[in-house]
């Protein structure tokens, strides 16, 4: 595959990122300390004397792996993005786009596992979205956004 083409599967190439994504990032702000970069899942903005990180990831729920394992992984994969910058995630937004076949019992297992892991890690769920949709299928059914803050002098850029 050529680097200037979109891959059949997986992340886009740095060339595609630089051509299509990077030049179109909405309004520019001097408060953005670390903006979008190819292969980097964290952004950092200045708010007062603090640096606030934002991380986002899709979440794959693979029923064959087990509901608890999938939910545990969802929280930890997102938290790891912030931790690699030396930040401890504090807040989380969860977007659950549920397949029609997901049951209340399965949702309860997923949500309870996410709740328990967030509680254990000191992360507060602050907002989200939960709905069932036709043509929404496993494995990707969740999007997560986490926030962490630190005094700017203690920040480690990615």
HELIX and SHEET records of a PDB file:
HELIX    1   1 UNK A   14  UNK A   16  1                                   3    
HELIX    2   2 UNK A   17  UNK A   21  3                                   5    
HELIX    3   3 UNK A   63  UNK A   65  5                                   3    
HELIX    4   4 UNK A   67  UNK A   83  1                                  17    
HELIX    5   5 UNK A  104  UNK A  121  1                                  18    
HELIX    6   6 UNK A  152  UNK A  154  5                                   3    
SHEET    1   A 6 UNK A  32  UNK A  34  0                                        
SHEET    2   A 6 UNK A  42  UNK A  47 -1                                        
SHEET    3   A 6 UNK A  50  UNK A  60 -1                                        
SHEET    4   A 6 UNK A 140  UNK A 151 -1                                        
SHEET    5   A 6 UNK A  91  UNK A  99 -1                                        
SHEET    6   A 6 UNK A 124  UNK A 133  1                                        
END                                                                             
